């Protein structure tokens, strides 16, 4: 569950390259409600905020699901 201020942030599901480079590939799933429920796939799941400068400042998370 991602809870955040939807007027200032978003959550984008990305791959490892998108996570490392802070870039969202074309067609990436973007969550904008501020109260998002995400089903995790087995393995590592990567998420960033795509608002300019946010990911570069550390607003990203990698979650590993068993």
C-alpha positions in Angstrom: 0.0 0.0 0.0 1.4 3.4 -1.0 0.0 6.4 0.9 1.2 9.8 -0.2 0.1 13.3 -1.1 -1.3 12.9 -4.6 -1.0 16.6 -5.3 2.8 16.4 -5.0 3.8 12.8 -5.8 3.0 9.6 -7.8 4.1 6.0 -7.9 5.4 4.4 -11.0 6.1 0.6 -11.4 9.4 0.3 -13.2 12.0 -2.4 -14.0 15.5 -2.5 -12.6 16.9 -0.2 -15.3 14.2 2.4 -14.6 14.8 2.2 -10.9 18.6 2.7 -11.3 18.2 5.5 -13.9 15.1 7.1 -12.4 13.2 6.8 -15.7 9.7 5.4 -16.4 9.5 3.4 -19.6 6.7 4.2 -22.0 3.5 2.4 -20.9 4.6 2.0 -17.3 1.8 1.8 -14.7 1.4 5.1 -13.0 -0.5 5.3 -9.7 -1.9 8.7 -8.7 -4.6 8.3 -6.1 -2.4 8.8 -3.0 -3.8 5.5 -1.6 -2.7 2.8 -4.0 -2.9 -0.9 -3.4 -0.3 -2.8 -5.5 -0.1 -6.6 -6.0 3.6 -7.6 -5.9 5.1 -10.1 -8.2 7.5 -12.7 -6.8 11.0 -11.3 -6.8 12.0 -7.7 -6.7 9.5 -5.0 -7.6 10.7 -1.5 -8.3 8.8 1.8 -7.8 9.8 5.4 -8.3 8.2 8.8 -8.1 8.3 10.3 -11.6 7.8 14.0 -10.5 10.9 15.9 -11.7 13.8 15.5 -9.3 12.0 13.3 -6.8 13.5 9.9 -7.7 17.0 11.5 -8.1 16.6 12.8 -4.6 15.9 9.2 -3.3 12.1 8.9 -3.6 12.2 5.3 -4.9 11.8 1.8 -3.3 12.7 -1.7 -4.2 10.5 -4.4 -2.6 11.3 -8.1 -2.6 8.4 -10.5 -2.4 8.8 -14.2 -1.7 
